[in-house]
């Protein structure tokens, strides 16, 4: 294995520890095989990708624990999408802009709470969620 050397002047710095992160075993064993990390990421993906991230994890994973987390996250993300569409229509008629912002804020807060619960090994049921996928 080659050692990574970086030079910021005269003395090179040994960055051999970086090689650990580029091993195939690192990604499979330490990341993809870890149910807790994948469960946390599933919930946090909802903040950035909406329902797409949870859907991909739900379809790809074979681990039942991760699938349960993905199911909950997917139900929440689809529900918040529906709520946002309804609030978007209402905002054209009334004062829905504030409620639309509240839906986005609730999405961020609920995803973070679910990720924290996933870290402790608990599957958190999002409140006010329509259960499209049962499990």
Backbone as JSON Lines, residues from 0, in Angstrom:
{"i":0,"aa":"X","n":[0.84,-1.17,0.0],"ca":[0.0,0.0,0.0],"c":[0.89,1.24,0.0]}
{"i":1,"aa":"X","n":[0.53,2.2,-0.82],"ca":[1.3,3.44,-0.9],"c":[0.9,4.38,0.22]}
{"i":2,"aa":"X","n":[1.88,5.12,0.7],"ca":[1.63,6.11,1.73],"c":[1.45,7.47,1.08]}
{"i":3,"aa":"X","n":[0.46,8.19,1.55],"ca":[0.19,9.53,1.02],"c":[1.09,10.53,1.72]}
{"i":4,"aa":"X","n":[1.85,11.28,0.96],"ca":[2.71,12.33,1.5],"c":[2.27,13.66,0.92]}
{"i":5,"aa":"X","n":[2.13,14.64,1.8],"ca":[1.75,15.99,1.36],"c":[2.82,16.93,1.88]}
{"i":6,"aa":"X","n":[3.24,17.85,1.02],"ca":[4.29,18.78,1.42],"c":[3.75,20.21,1.4]}
{"i":7,"aa":"X","n":[3.84,20.9,2.54],"ca":[3.47,22.3,2.63],"c":[4.72,23.11,2.94]}
{"i":8,"aa":"X","n":[5.75,22.89,2.21],"ca":[7.0,23.55,2.47],"c":[8.14,22.56,2.33]}
{"i":9,"aa":"X","n":[9.06,22.57,3.29],"ca":[10.22,21.72,3.19],"c":[9.99,20.31,3.74]}
{"i":10,"aa":"X","n":[9.2,20.18,4.8],"ca":[9.05,18.87,5.44],"c":[7.73,18.22,5.0]}
{"i":11,"aa":"X","n":[7.79,17.0,4.42],"ca":[6.55,16.34,4.02],"c":[5.8,15.79,5.23]}
{"i":12,"aa":"X","n":[4.46,15.79,5.12],"ca":[3.59,15.29,6.19],"c":[3.04,13.94,5.74]}
{"i":13,"aa":"X","n":[3.15,12.92,6.58],"ca":[2.66,11.59,6.26],"c":[1.16,11.53,6.55]}
{"i":14,"aa":"X","n":[0.38,11.3,5.51],"ca":[-1.06,11.17,5.67],"c":[-1.49,9.73,5.35]}
{"i":15,"aa":"X","n":[-0.73,8.77,5.82],"ca":[-1.02,7.37,5.56],"c":[-2.35,6.91,6.09]}
{"i":16,"aa":"X","n":[-2.87,7.58,7.14],"ca":[-4.15,7.19,7.7],"c":[-5.29,7.38,6.71]}
{"i":17,"aa":"X","n":[-5.12,8.24,5.71],"ca":[-6.15,8.47,4.7],"c":[-6.4,7.21,3.88]}
{"i":18,"aa":"X","n":[-5.36,6.39,3.72],"ca":[-5.52,5.17,2.95],"c":[-6.63,4.28,3.51]}
{"i":19,"aa":"X","n":[-6.85,4.34,4.82],"ca":[-7.9,3.53,5.44],"c":[-9.27,3.88,4.85]}
{"i":20,"aa":"X","n":[-9.5,5.14,4.54],"ca":[-10.8,5.56,4.07],"c":[-11.07,5.17,2.62]}
{"i":21,"aa":"X","n":[-10.06,4.78,1.89],"ca":[-10.24,4.42,0.49],"c":[-10.24,2.91,0.26]}
{"i":22,"aa":"X","n":[-10.21,2.15,1.33],"ca":[-10.28,0.71,1.2],"c":[-11.73,0.3,0.91]}
{"i":23,"aa":"X","n":[-11.9,-0.72,0.13],"ca":[-13.25,-1.23,-0.16],"c":[-13.91,-1.72,1.12]}
{"i":24,"aa":"X","n":[-13.16,-2.36,2.0],"ca":[-13.71,-2.91,3.23],"c":[-14.28,-1.81,4.13]}
{"i":25,"aa":"X","n":[-13.68,-0.61,4.08],"ca":[-14.17,0.47,4.93],"c":[-15.61,0.82,4.58]}
{"i":26,"aa":"X","n":[-15.9,1.0,3.32],"ca":[-17.25,1.4,2.93],"c":[-18.27,0.31,3.22]}
{"i":27,"aa":"X","n":[-17.93,-0.92,2.94],"ca":[-18.91,-1.98,3.15],"c":[-19.1,-2.29,4.63]}
{"i":28,"aa":"X","n":[-18.01,-2.51,5.33],"ca":[-18.1,-2.95,6.71],"c":[-18.5,-1.83,7.66]}
{"i":29,"aa":"X","n":[-17.85,-0.69,7.54],"ca":[-18.05,0.37,8.52],"c":[-19.23,1.28,8.21]}
{"i":30,"aa":"X","n":[-19.67,1.34,6.96],"ca":[-20.73,2.27,6.61],"c":[-22.0,1.56,6.17]}
{"i":31,"aa":"X","n":[-21.94,0.82,5.09],"ca":[-23.14,0.19,4.56],"c":[-23.64,-0.93,5.46]}
{"i":32,"aa":"X","n":[-22.75,-1.58,6.18],"ca":[-23.16,-2.66,7.06],"c":[-23.67,-2.16,8.4]}
{"i":33,"aa":"X","n":[-23.46,-0.92,8.72],"ca":[-23.87,-0.38,10.0],"c":[-25.32,0.09,9.91]}
{"i":34,"aa":"X","n":[-26.2,-0.63,10.55],"ca":[-27.63,-0.32,10.5],"c":[-27.94,1.04,11.11]}
{"i":35,"aa":"X","n":[-27.22,1.36,12.19],"ca":[-27.5,2.62,12.88],"c":[-27.16,3.82,12.01]}
{"i":36,"aa":"X","n":[-26.0,3.8,11.37],"ca":[-25.57,4.92,10.53],"c":[-26.51,5.08,9.33]}
{"i":37,"aa":"X","n":[-26.85,3.98,8.7],"ca":[-27.73,4.05,7.54],"c":[-29.12,4.52,7.94]}
{"i":38,"aa":"X","n":[-29.59,4.14,9.12],"ca":[-30.88,4.61,9.6],"c":[-30.87,6.12,9.85]}
{"i":39,"aa":"X","n":[-29.79,6.61,10.45],"ca":[-29.67,8.05,10.7],"c":[-29.63,8.81,9.38]}
{"i":40,"aa":"X","n":[-28.84,8.33,8.45],"ca":[-28.72,9.01,7.16],"c":[-30.05,9.01,6.42]}
{"i":41,"aa":"X","n":[-30.82,7.93,6.55],"ca":[-32.12,7.86,5.89],"c":[-33.01,9.0,6.32]}
{"i":42,"aa":"X","n":[-33.04,9.28,7.61],"ca":[-33.89,10.38,8.11],"c":[-33.34,11.74,7.68]}
{"i":43,"aa":"X","n":[-32.03,11.91,7.74],"ca":[-31.45,13.21,7.4],"c":[-31.52,13.5,5.9]}
{"i":44,"aa":"X","n":[-31.57,12.46,5.09],"ca":[-31.71,12.67,3.64],"c":[-33.0,13.4,3.3]}
{"i":45,"aa":"X","n":[-34.02,13.22,4.14],"ca":[-35.3,13.88,3.89],"c":[-35.2,15.4,3.88]}
{"i":46,"aa":"X","n":[-34.27,15.95,4.62],"ca":[-34.09,17.4,4.64],"c":[-33.61,17.9,3.29]}
{"i":47,"aa":"X","n":[-32.76,17.13,2.66],"ca":[-32.13,17.55,1.4],"c":[-32.87,17.03,0.17]}
{"i":48,"aa":"X","n":[-33.28,15.76,0.19],"ca":[-33.82,15.14,-1.02],"c":[-35.33,14.93,-1.01]}
{"i":49,"aa":"X","n":[-35.98,15.27,0.09],"ca":[-37.42,14.99,0.17],"c":[-37.63,13.49,0.28]}
{"i":50,"aa":"X","n":[-38.61,12.98,-0.46],"ca":[-38.92,11.56,-0.35],"c":[-38.0,10.66,-1.17]}
{"i":51,"aa":"X","n":[-37.21,11.23,-2.09],"ca":[-36.37,10.43,-2.99],"c":[-35.31,9.63,-2.21]}
{"i":52,"aa":"X","n":[-34.64,10.24,-1.26],"ca":[-33.6,9.55,-0.51],"c":[-34.15,8.37,0.28]}
{"i":53,"aa":"X","n":[-35.27,8.59,0.98],"ca":[-35.87,7.5,1.75],"c":[-36.39,6.4,0.83]}
{"i":54,"aa":"X","n":[-36.9,6.78,-0.33],"ca":[-37.4,5.79,-1.28],"c":[-36.26,4.9,-1.79]}
{"i":55,"aa":"X","n":[-35.13,5.5,-2.1],"ca":[-33.98,4.73,-2.59],"c":[-33.51,3.76,-1.5]}
{"i":56,"aa":"X","n":[-33.39,4.25,-0.27],"ca":[-32.95,3.38,0.82],"c":[-33.96,2.26,1.04]}
{"i":57,"aa":"X","n":[-35.25,2.59,0.97],"ca":[-36.3,1.59,1.18],"c":[-36.24,0.49,0.12]}
{"i":58,"aa":"X","n":[-35.99,0.87,-1.12],"ca":[-35.96,-0.11,-2.2],"c":[-34.67,-0.92,-2.24]}
{"i":59,"aa":"X","n":[-33.56,-0.33,-1.81],"ca":[-32.26,-0.98,-1.95],"c":[-31.89,-1.85,-0.76]}
{"i":60,"aa":"X","n":[-32.25,-1.44,0.45],"ca":[-31.77,-2.15,1.63],"c":[-32.47,-3.49,1.83]}
{"i":61,"aa":"X","n":[-31.72,-4.41,2.41],"ca":[-32.27,-5.71,2.76],"c":[-32.36,-5.87,4.27]}
{"i":62,"aa":"X","n":[-31.85,-4.91,5.02],"ca":[-31.85,-4.97,6.48],"c":[-33.2,-4.47,7.0]}
{"i":63,"aa":"X","n":[-33.87,-5.29,7.77],"ca":[-35.23,-4.97,8.21],"c":[-35.27,-3.72,9.09]}
{"i":64,"aa":"X","n":[-34.26,-3.51,9.94],"ca":[-34.23,-2.33,10.79],"c":[-34.15,-1.06,9.96]}
{"i":65,"aa":"X","n":[-33.28,-1.06,8.97],"ca":[-33.12,0.11,8.1],"c":[-34.39,0.3,7.27]}
{"i":66,"aa":"X","n":[-35.0,-0.78,6.83],"ca":[-36.23,-0.7,6.05],"c":[-37.35,-0.06,6.88]}
{"i":67,"aa":"X","n":[-37.42,-0.39,8.17],"ca":[-38.42,0.24,9.05],"c":[-38.21,1.74,9.15]}
{"i":68,"aa":"X","n":[-36.95,2.15,9.32],"ca":[-36.65,3.59,9.38],"c":[-36.97,4.26,8.05]}
{"i":69,"aa":"X","n":[-36.62,3.62,6.96],"ca":[-36.9,4.19,5.63],"c":[-38.4,4.3,5.4]}
{"i":70,"aa":"X","n":[-39.17,3.32,5.87],"ca":[-40.62,3.36,5.71],"c":[-41.21,4.55,6.46]}
{"i":71,"aa":"X","n":[-40.77,4.76,7.69],"ca":[-41.25,5.9,8.47],"c":[-40.86,7.23,7.81]}
{"i":72,"aa":"X","n":[-39.6,7.32,7.37],"ca":[-39.14,8.55,6.72],"c":[-39.9,8.79,5.42]}
{"i":73,"aa":"X","n":[-40.15,7.74,4.66],"ca":[-40.88,7.88,3.39],"c":[-42.32,8.31,3.63]}
{"i":74,"aa":"X","n":[-42.98,7.71,4.62],"ca":[-44.34,8.13,4.96],"c":[-44.38,9.6,5.33]}
{"i":75,"aa":"X","n":[-43.41,10.05,6.13],"ca":[-43.38,11.45,6.54],"c":[-43.12,12.37,5.34]}
{"i":76,"aa":"X","n":[-42.15,12.02,4.51],"ca":[-41.81,12.9,3.39],"c":[-42.96,13.01,2.38]}
{"i":77,"aa":"X","n":[-43.67,11.93,2.14],"ca":[-44.83,12.0,1.24],"c":[-45.93,12.84,1.89]}
{"i":78,"aa":"X","n":[-46.13,12.66,3.2],"ca":[-47.14,13.45,3.91],"c":[-46.81,14.93,3.88]}
{"i":79,"aa":"X","n":[-45.56,15.28,4.14],"ca":[-45.18,16.69,4.15],"c":[-45.27,17.28,2.74]}
{"i":80,"aa":"X","n":[-45.04,16.49,1.7],"ca":[-45.23,16.96,0.34],"c":[-46.7,17.29,0.07]}
{"i":81,"aa":"X","n":[-47.58,16.41,0.51],"ca":[-49.02,16.65,0.34],"c":[-49.44,17.88,1.14]}
{"i":82,"aa":"X","n":[-48.99,17.99,2.39],"ca":[-49.32,19.15,3.2],"c":[-48.81,20.44,2.56]}
{"i":83,"aa":"X","n":[-47.63,20.4,1.99],"ca":[-47.06,21.59,1.35],"c":[-47.85,21.99,0.12]}
{"i":84,"aa":"X","n":[-48.27,21.0,-0.66],"ca":[-49.09,21.32,-1.84],"c":[-50.42,21.95,-1.43]}
{"i":85,"aa":"X","n":[-51.05,21.42,-0.41],"ca":[-52.31,21.98,0.07],"c":[-52.09,23.39,0.61]}
{"i":86,"aa":"X","n":[-51.03,23.58,1.39],"ca":[-50.74,24.91,1.92],"c":[-50.35,25.88,0.82]}
{"i":87,"aa":"X","n":[-49.72,25.37,-0.24],"ca":[-49.4,26.24,-1.38],"c":[-50.65,26.76,-2.07]}
{"i":88,"aa":"X","n":[-51.65,25.91,-2.2],"ca":[-52.93,26.34,-2.79],"c":[-53.63,27.32,-1.87]}
{"i":89,"aa":"X","n":[-53.61,27.03,-0.57],"ca":[-54.25,27.92,0.4],"c":[-53.53,29.27,0.44]}
{"i":90,"aa":"X","n":[-52.23,29.27,0.23],"ca":[-51.48,30.53,0.31],"c":[-51.85,31.49,-0.8]}
{"i":91,"aa":"X","n":[-52.36,30.99,-1.9],"ca":[-52.8,31.89,-2.96],"c":[-54.1,32.58,-2.58]}
{"i":92,"aa":"X","n":[-54.85,31.98,-1.64],"ca":[-56.14,32.56,-1.25],"c":[-56.06,33.3,0.08]}
{"i":93,"aa":"X","n":[-55.28,32.79,1.02],"ca":[-55.25,33.33,2.36],"c":[-53.82,33.61,2.81]}
{"i":94,"aa":"X","n":[-53.55,33.36,4.08],"ca":[-52.24,33.64,4.66],"c":[-51.43,32.36,4.82]}
{"i":95,"aa":"X","n":[-51.35,31.54,3.8],"ca":[-50.7,30.24,3.89],"c":[-49.19,30.29,3.82]}
{"i":96,"aa":"X","n":[-48.6,31.45,3.5],"ca":[-47.14,31.51,3.4],"c":[-46.48,31.15,4.72]}
{"i":97,"aa":"X","n":[-47.04,31.64,5.82],"ca":[-46.47,31.33,7.13],"c":[-46.64,29.85,7.44]}
{"i":98,"aa":"X","n":[-47.77,29.29,7.07],"ca":[-47.99,27.86,7.31],"c":[-47.09,27.01,6.43]}
{"i":99,"aa":"X","n":[-46.83,27.48,5.21],"ca":[-45.92,26.76,4.32],"c":[-44.5,26.75,4.89]}
{"i":100,"aa":"X","n":[-44.08,27.86,5.45],"ca":[-42.78,27.92,6.12],"c":[-42.73,27.03,7.35]}
{"i":101,"aa":"X","n":[-43.87,26.94,8.05],"ca":[-43.96,26.06,9.21],"c":[-43.81,24.6,8.8]}
{"i":102,"aa":"X","n":[-44.37,24.22,7.67],"ca":[-44.23,22.84,7.18],"c":[-42.76,22.52,6.9]}
{"i":103,"aa":"X","n":[-42.04,23.45,6.31],"ca":[-40.61,23.24,6.06],"c":[-39.82,23.15,7.35]}
{"i":104,"aa":"X","n":[-40.16,23.99,8.31],"ca":[-39.48,23.95,9.61],"c":[-39.77,22.64,10.35]}
{"i":105,"aa":"X","n":[-41.03,22.21,10.32],"ca":[-41.37,20.93,10.95],"c":[-40.63,19.77,10.29]}
{"i":106,"aa":"X","n":[-40.45,19.82,8.98],"ca":[-39.72,18.78,8.28],"c":[-38.29,18.68,8.82]}
{"i":107,"aa":"X","n":[-37.62,19.81,8.95],"ca":[-36.25,19.81,9.45],"c":[-36.19,19.3,10.89]}
{"i":108,"aa":"X","n":[-37.07,19.81,11.74],"ca":[-37.07,19.42,13.15],"c":[-37.39,17.94,13.3]}
{"i":109,"aa":"X","n":[-38.42,17.47,12.61],"ca":[-38.82,16.06,12.74],"c":[-37.75,15.12,12.2]}
{"i":110,"aa":"X","n":[-37.09,15.5,11.13],"ca":[-36.02,14.64,10.58],"c":[-34.85,14.54,11.55]}
{"i":111,"aa":"X","n":[-34.53,15.65,12.21],"ca":[-33.44,15.63,13.19],"c":[-33.83,14.8,14.41]}
{"i":112,"aa":"X","n":[-35.06,14.95,14.88],"ca":[-35.52,14.16,16.03],"c":[-35.49,12.67,15.68]}
{"i":113,"aa":"X","n":[-35.96,12.31,14.48],"ca":[-35.96,10.91,14.06],"c":[-34.54,10.36,13.95]}
{"i":114,"aa":"X","n":[-33.61,11.18,13.48],"ca":[-32.21,10.75,13.39],"c":[-31.61,10.52,14.77]}
{"i":115,"aa":"X","n":[-31.94,11.37,15.72],"ca":[-31.45,11.2,17.09],"c":[-32.04,9.92,17.7]}
{"i":116,"aa":"X","n":[-33.32,9.7,17.46],"ca":[-33.96,8.46,17.96],"c":[-33.34,7.23,17.29]}
{"i":117,"aa":"X","n":[-33.03,7.33,16.0],"ca":[-32.4,6.21,15.29],"c":[-31.02,5.93,15.87]}
{"i":118,"aa":"X","n":[-30.33,6.96,16.3],"ca":[-29.02,6.77,16.92],"c":[-29.13,5.97,18.22]}
{"i":119,"aa":"X","n":[-30.25,6.11,18.93],"ca":[-30.44,5.34,20.15],"c":[-31.11,3.99,19.89]}
{"i":120,"aa":"X","n":[-31.33,3.66,18.61],"ca":[-31.87,2.36,18.25],"c":[-33.38,2.29,18.23]}
{"i":121,"aa":"X","n":[-34.04,3.43,18.25],"ca":[-35.5,3.48,18.31],"c":[-36.07,3.92,16.96]}
{"i":122,"aa":"X","n":[-37.15,3.29,16.54],"ca":[-37.86,3.73,15.32],"c":[-38.92,4.72,15.77]}
{"i":123,"aa":"X","n":[-38.75,5.98,15.38],"ca":[-39.65,7.05,15.82],"c":[-40.77,7.21,14.83]}
{"i":124,"aa":"X","n":[-42.0,7.24,15.32],"ca":[-43.17,7.48,14.48],"c":[-43.37,8.98,14.37]}
{"i":125,"aa":"X","n":[-43.23,9.5,13.16],"ca":[-43.45,10.93,12.95],"c":[-44.9,11.27,13.27]}
{"i":126,"aa":"X","n":[-45.13,12.37,13.99],"ca":[-46.53,12.77,14.25],"c":[-47.16,13.33,12.97]}
{"i":127,"aa":"X","n":[-48.46,13.4,12.96],"ca":[-49.28,13.89,11.83],"c":[-48.88,13.3,10.48]}
{"i":128,"aa":"X","n":[-48.54,12.02,10.47],"ca":[-48.1,11.35,9.25],"c":[-49.21,10.46,8.74]}
{"i":129,"aa":"X","n":[-49.4,10.51,7.43],"ca":[-50.33,9.58,6.78],"c":[-49.52,8.3,6.52]}
{"i":130,"aa":"X","n":[-50.03,7.18,6.96],"ca":[-49.34,5.89,6.82],"c":[-49.65,5.27,5.47]}
{"i":131,"aa":"X","n":[-48.86,5.61,4.46],"ca":[-49.0,5.03,3.13],"c":[-48.43,3.61,3.08]}
{"i":132,"aa":"X","n":[-47.27,3.44,3.69],"ca":[-46.61,2.14,3.76],"c":[-46.78,1.59,5.16]}
{"i":133,"aa":"X","n":[-47.38,0.47,5.27],"ca":[-47.57,-0.15,6.58],"c":[-46.51,-1.22,6.79]}
{"i":134,"aa":"X","n":[-46.16,-1.45,8.03],"ca":[-45.14,-2.46,8.24],"c":[-45.05,-3.0,9.61]}
